[in-house]
Amino acid sequence: MTAATPGRGPQTLETGAFVVELDQFSGPLDLLLHLIREDELDITDLPIARIADQFLAVIHDLGLDRASDYLEMAARLLRIKAQMLLPRRIGEDDWEDPRAELVRRLLEYQQIRELVGWLQAAAAERAERFGRGFEAPAPDLPPPPLELQLNDLLAAAERVVALIPEPMLHRVVPRPLDVEGATRRIEALLAEREEFGWADLLDPGAGIVEILSAFLALLELAKRGTLSLRQPAAFAPVVIRRESPRETA
Amino acid sequence: MSPLAKLLEAALFAASRPLTVVELATLDPEASEDAVRGALAELRAAFGEDGHGVELAEIAGGWQFLTRAEYAEPLERAQFALRPRRLSPAALETLAIIAYRQPVGRLEVDEIRGVDSGAVIEKLVERGLIEVTARGEGLGRPLLYATTPQFLEILGLGGLGDLPRLDELSVALQPPTPAESE
């Protein structure tokens, strides 16, 4: 598993030349060390452009480019890469390697990783030897019932409410539909006439509630087969017509 | 075995935690700490050579009888004992940093690890492996953490001196330089 051409991180990834798992890294330094080891690079003389490109490609591929820790490292690498490109005079003595701080941190981190290995081994060895007084771990208890003070609850509710930017208040007024009344009215009209129009059904000043009630009553009666609805043309007034009552009705 | 060694054996058998030399010395008002140390060595040798199933281990600044590693599997299978849960790499990194830099604040741990370590530190405190021992100077007087005897116990170390010396590692570093500000 080696990355192919230097500085061609994304392409390398797309061809699947190496695959890395997100969970196996405990942070950007860990990932960086992994890349360095993978390519057997000299940590004290890092090819920074190449490693920066690889790092960017990998975190993009793993979706880590949203994690701030990884982003910060990416930015740092790019900055060092840019600094390395700056021209410097030959024989310039006070030139400071822009990679120095990163190399120091990488070495330090590498040391920590080595200690981790040591601790792991020590813990594993210790875990094989048992002291006295072992008690089997208690089974997981169900979570205790919620206990809280009324004041705490109110305070918590207030905090939640305070987060709502501007409460949208909407007054809801109950206006009960009178479908039954409308039904009686339609039936009375049908008894009188065989056919009538939508307009005959409603008073001139009918409000939304009356209109809805009448409409629902019409639909219900049409469903029952008491009447039929017909609209001669688009947007034309609906014609309501009496149907012969069913035997069962 | 000497009478003192037998007395220590009884005490160490009864205790379920490591007992320090100072604690063991209270068993017999006539016994000096040196005498206790001598008796401990005698006891350890007795349990080392005769082929016992348990051995006397020096752990976390004290002494404790532990079963021998070779019996871990059958004991665990029979559910007479249970290996503790392993620590995550993130937890071990954090422990390593705290062990060598203690007392140390969260920021320094974050800096070395390159990631936010707040949650890991909290868990380690919960497990009793580290504790707050001081507050640092500087902004907000940050909490400073140090390892606990429990830390030594889960690693089977007698003391912090049993940790590898940094210059023995393959990555030998100079003592930490003050962190450069970004």
Interface residues (C-beta under 8 A of the other chain):
Chain A: S26 G27 P28 L29 D30 D69 M73 E101 R104 R105 L107 E108 Y109 Q110 Q111 I112 R113 E114 L115 V116 W118 L119 Q120 A122 A123 A124 E125 R126 A127 E128 R129 F130 G131 R132 G133 F134 A136 P137
Chain B: F13 A15 S16 R17 E55 A57 I59 Q64 F65 L66 T67 R68 A69 A72 L75 Q79 F80 A81 L82 R83 P84 R86 L87 P89 A90 L92 E93 L95 A96 I97 A99 Y100 I112 R113 G114 V115 D116 E153 I154 L155 G156 L157 L163 P164 L166 L169 S170 V171 A172 L173 P176 T177 E180
